[in-house]
């Protein structure tokens, strides 16, 4: 047998061996995948997955007051200056009278825009400008909310958009809600397991859902409240309670 013939024969043997080993590896991978799939299927068949929520109601410890100053003028500058003058008096009430920290006062809207009248004869006619300065104030003296609203109204705030109650202990309350959610999940899974004549095993997997804080929002006010205050009455605001909820999805092993 010549040298070239030997080389061709060796090459053929190598190719056959490579094909055999490749087929062997492919078969092994396929067998492994089938085994893994079977294990996963068995795991699913021997597990129960439930979703549950937990919630707690707590007293709010902070209120967010939204109010502002609207001022009009024939020109944009005139409207803005009138707004600035009124708002300076509101700021004095907030910072000097009520000692509110400046970090608790945030401007939420500031702008000047034209206002128009429309008639069939002349169409759209400029009538002046409206300057708006709105703020959101975090206030922790919940019993004094009504008096503060009356005070800023008397100082020049002619639009009170509402009050929203919340808590600054969100993380603490969320943990309590999660504990309740897990307890509820265990109760649901236990009922399902018993109904299926099975025994509930350990937890396999937990997925936490988003925690929700359901705030209480009061109705809006108007400047007439300031008149009531001047007559000896103050605005009455009830804080009520807020609800904090959390959800979980839990998978348990079944025995």
C-alpha angles and dihedrals in degrees: 000000000000125000093253091051091053092051091051091049092050091049091052092050091049092051092049091049092048090050091050094049091044091052090046092052092046090051091049092050091049091049091049091050091049091049092049091048091050092050091049091048091050090048091053091047090053098047139073125210122201136177120216142172133211127194140179133193118223138174113260118244100192137040127203112213118198119197141133153178124261117191132174134208142164090250132033090246093051092050093047093048091050090050092049092051093051094043092051088062090049090051091051089055092049099044104029105030101033098026093225114175113246091231087066093059118078129176109231100177135015126168151119121228136173122252123211140198119212126211130170090235101048101018116209112008125183110239100175145289135292121212118197130192116177127180139186116216126195107216126180102185094088094176090058099050094104093052092048092051091050091049096052090045090053089048093056110282102134098177125056109182100187149280127268122193124212145149135251090206095070096134093050094049092044090060090053091050091050091053089054091047091054091048090052091047091054091050092051093047092048092054092049093048093049091047089054092049090247135121122242113243133191126309114274101182140001128197118187119216126208119290114234129209112200106203127203113234121195125215118271122265134216135211091268087082089071089058090054090051091052088053091055100271128109128205112268118223123179117205099196115175136301126223123225118192137181133188135208138185111212131186119204131191116243122219 
